Amino acid sequence: MIRTNYVFWALVACLSYSFVPPLVRVATREIPSTVAALISNVILVSLILLVLALTDEDVVHHLRTDSAIYLYVAGLFLGVGILAYYRALEFGPVSIVVPLFAMFIVGGSVIGVLVLDESMTVRNGFGIVLAVAAIYLLST
């Protein structure tokens, strides 16, 4: 049950990721943001390699599939996003940077509807509008 419960994993991700911005902000008082990104992402990659080793997943096979190109491009966007996010946290307050960064929720939702043909209901649309309003109010 817990392995496939996406709500559980989303909440774990939310809770875990909530600690990242304050920790990065404190660290980047003395460490440049690019070095901070490298250090934290080496830890990330190490953790992923450990999970892969424990689950015995075949990585090489997946590198050659047609879908892998999407992950290569996603990795580029992720890299740019993380570097920019860490740079913003180096120079700006967490209370403003995090809500602005959270606009990726709106962007991802809109891209899901426009590109992946996911359904857009009035309720979803209203949620996106409220998210934009919330982010605006939090970042001003």
URRA-V770842 format. One record per pair of residues at least 24 apart in sequence whose ideal C-beta (glycine too) atoms are under 8 Angstrom apart, sorted by the first residue. I is the first residue (numbers start at 1). J is the second residue. If there is no record, write none. Layout:
# URRA-V770842
I:J
I:J
This chain:
# URRA-V770842
21:89
21:94
21:97
21:98
21:101
22:94
24:86
24:89
24:90
25:89
25:90
25:93
25:94
28:86
28:89
28:90
32:90
33:83
33:86
33:87
33:89
33:90
34:83
34:86
34:87
36:86
36:90
37:82
37:83
37:86
41:82
95:138
96:138
96:139
98:138
99:134
99:135
99:138
99:139
100:135
100:139
102:131
102:135
103:132
103:135
105:131
106:131
106:132
106:135
